[in-house]
Amino acid sequence: MDNKQTINVAISGMTCQACASRIEKVLNKKSSIKMASVNFAGESANITFDDSKTTIDEIIGWIKKAGFDAVLMQDSVSAAQVSTIPYSLLGLWALSLPFWVGMFGMLFGSHAFMPPIWLQFVLATLVQFGFGGHFYKGAWASIKGGLANMDVLVALATTVIWAYSTYVWLQHGEHVHYQTANVYFEASVMVMAFVSLGKYLENRTKKNSLNSLSTLLALVPDDVLIKKDDHWQKIAVTLVKPDDILLARTGDRIAVDGIVVNGLGYADEAHLTGESMVLVKKAGDKLLAGSLISEGSLEYQAVATGQNSVLGDVAKALSDAQNTKAKIARVADKVASVFVPVVVSVSLLTLLVNLYFGIDMENALMRAVAVLVIACPCALGIATPAAIMVGMGLGVKHGVVFKDAISLETAGSIDTMVFDKTGTLTTGKPSLQAYKILDETWDFDKILSISASLETHANHPLAQSIVQAAHDKNLPLYPVENVSSQIGQGLVGEIKNIGTVKIGTLDFVGLNQNSLPKDDIYQKASIVGLLINQQAIAIFALLDTIKLDTHIVVNQLKKENIDVVMMSGDKKTVVDWVSQELSLSQAFAQMLPNDKASKIKQMQDKGKKIAMIGDGINDAPAMAQADASFAVGQASDVAKQTASVQLMGDALVHAYYAQKISKLTLRNIKQNLFFAFIYNILGISFAAIGLLNPMIAASAMAMSSISVMLNALRLKRLDLTNHPSNGTSLNNTTV
């Protein structure tokens, strides 16, 4: 029996990546924990555990014992999303005001506005051990956990400044006034004030990076109209059960996944499919939770509610994915985990080297303190997860759901895209493109009515395409009796006043290739023949169609130097035709599922990075073999489970969006990491030689984290819907 359970936990109190690493270390040491991944930027953890050995309450208790607050996430709301301005921050800045006034006066060469030393001591002490006490709490919890975080740096630096200033004041009293020695009470206050402000702004920025998830969840209305005893009553959406009949009117959002039972309306599903056009919805059509009814009124039957809806699946997938780590993030985590001890060592070395070269104790100490203050493990810690979260949110905006951070990282590194044909490059819905009447005594509309009447008894796509052709012409259907079928061949039935009707493959109806016209379309199409009373009446050419955006997407991928390859189980003439239409570099026909996987393996052995895009069970082996795999909107469950990326719409442009978003996110991560490393290297160097005082160092440290978050948020402003252009008018191309 599988006792594995996965939960998301919101965690507050983390100040840098070292905190996240410590929580991971604490949890992963427990035998009942299968895997724990902590996201510092998202202030959350994804934990898989054996529920026969431990409980959720016990897991949360372990996190709290490590020095952090933790609650089970409800509806994927994390701590970062509910942060408010803390009283400690307001108190810090209120007590710093007298120092600001004094420092402003010093700009004009006057110390008259600086508070008396005794008042400086009182204010600094209240800040140090009162409003700034959380730094000590965090530092102590960190040290107890066997790791050091940003709180350790801030607490150590400000304690040194406060203690040194107190010592000078006690030695010289009120007569110290910048002549015999300096006091730096303002520095300890400002360091805590700037760092606290920086963390608050960072959390606000994190909140913005997470709002793709909260925006998704907010699409579901709080209440809905339900049919009770032929009357409509308003109830909470959480009370809706499958099979309930609900009502949505113009301006309403669909509460749960359902099927229209009555009415006509227009639904906007852009939140999930990325489809910019509103869709007509009528009886029998599916509705997705969160869809906006822009016009009309629809009665619909509830099918899937809450987390079981498509919207719920996407929200859960996004939440889970944001709590996973890309490979590149693990490098930054390793650096961040040893960062604080290294910085403390560098600070001590700075003090000793400055003293060795004759710098007085006061200046040497301030340089060592500046090194402690300016070092920022936070920027390193959030460089990758911040970009990952924003990138995943951008994906949802464009109808792309990445399964995890690794899939987001991998999709942008591919150099070859392999497409299945039917249902991926093409619509997967054959249509009647040509016909030939073999007995001129029959009218085509009559022939089509008879054919469709018999084909209504079959579920094959070719049969359905003939039924659809008759429906499009509003032709009547005849009752058919004594219907029998031969799987993969055709149907036989009796129609009153017409006789015995037989429809199916050429072999089934007794025709051969010589019966076909010489036109190319008949050589590439699927052929259906019709016999009435053993007389050959007509043949139909049924062809799939290339999706509207396929040409645009293929051309755009080529411009990005990505090879486009097709692998299909269809016959060679059809595959060659599609390949010629799209000018593909390679196309393989009549391939079994394992043949596709083997061919991808051969390409990988030659150094190719492969993405496989498919929709069926037969694509699953190839998708599992590929470096990245995309499942299109109406893919089979097996294909969706195998894929690393889910494309919410059937339009092929979503595959382009997926690789583009991945590529842009990777670039953003590298920019963030480069900035974080360069900032720390230059900042520590400048502080060590006395070019930065502790106050400037504190403000610079705060800005480094904010800058990394703001750079990640640049991704949110990207709009890929016009790249490649969706405005290009295309006609369906028959194949």
Sequence and secondary structure as in RCSB ss.txt:
>XXXX:A:sequence
MDNKQTINVAISGMTCQACASRIEKVLNKKSSIKMASVNFAGESANITFDDSKTTIDEIIGWIKKAGFDAVLMQD
SVSAAQVSTIPYSLLGLWALSLPFWVGMFGMLFGSHAFMPPIWLQFVLATLVQFGFGGHFYKGAWASIKGGLANM
DVLVALATTVIWAYSTYVWLQHGEHVHYQTANVYFEASVMVMAFVSLGKYLENRTKKNSLNSLSTLLALVPDDVL
IKKDDHWQKIAVTLVKPDDILLARTGDRIAVDGIVVNGLGYADEAHLTGESMVLVKKAGDKLLAGSLISEGSLEY
QAVATGQNSVLGDVAKALSDAQNTKAKIARVADKVASVFVPVVVSVSLLTLLVNLYFGIDMENALMRAVAVLVIA
CPCALGIATPAAIMVGMGLGVKHGVVFKDAISLETAGSIDTMVFDKTGTLTTGKPSLQAYKILDETWDFDKILSI
SASLETHANHPLAQSIVQAAHDKNLPLYPVENVSSQIGQGLVGEIKNIGTVKIGTLDFVGLNQNSLPKDDIYQKA
SIVGLLINQQAIAIFALLDTIKLDTHIVVNQLKKENIDVVMMSGDKKTVVDWVSQELSLSQAFAQMLPNDKASKI
KQMQDKGKKIAMIGDGINDAPAMAQADASFAVGQASDVAKQTASVQLMGDALVHAYYAQKISKLTLRNIKQNLFF
AFIYNILGISFAAIGLLNPMIAASAMAMSSISVMLNALRLKRLDLTNHPSNGTSLNNTTV
>XXXX:A:secstr
   EEEEEEEEE   SHHHHHHHHHHHHTSTTEEEEEEETTTTEEEEEEETTT  HHHHHHHHHHTT EEEE ST
T  GGGG    HHHHHHHHHHHHHHHHHHHHTTT  TTS  HHHHHHHHHHIIIIITHHHHHHHHHHHHTT   H
HHHHHHHHHHHHHHHHHHHHHHGGGGBTTTB   HHHHHHHHHHHHHHHHHHHHHHHHHTHHHHHHHHTS SEEE
EEETTEEEEEEGGG  TT EEEEETT B  SEEEEEEEEEEEE HHHH   S EEE TT EE TT EEEEEEEEE
EEEE GGGSHHHHHHHHHHHHHTS  HHHHHHHHHHHHHHHHHHHHHHHHHHHHHHTT  HHHHHHHHHHHHHH 
 HHHHHHHHHHHHHHHHHHHHHTTEEESSHHHHHHHTT SEEEE IIIIIB S  EEEEEEESSTTS HHHHHHH
HHHHHTT  SHHHHHHHHHHHHTT      EEEEEETTTEEEEEETTTEEEEEE HHHHT  GGGS SSHHHHHS
EEEEEEETTEEEEEEEEE EE TTHHHHHHHHHHTT EEEEE SS HHHHHHHHHHHT SEEE S  HHHHHHHH
HHHHHTT  EEEEE SGGGHHHHHHSSEEEE TT  HHHHHH SEEESSSSTHHHHHHHHHHHHHHHHHHHHHHH
HHHHHHHHHHHHHTTSS HHHHHHHHHHHHHHHHHHHHGGGG   TBTTBS      EE 
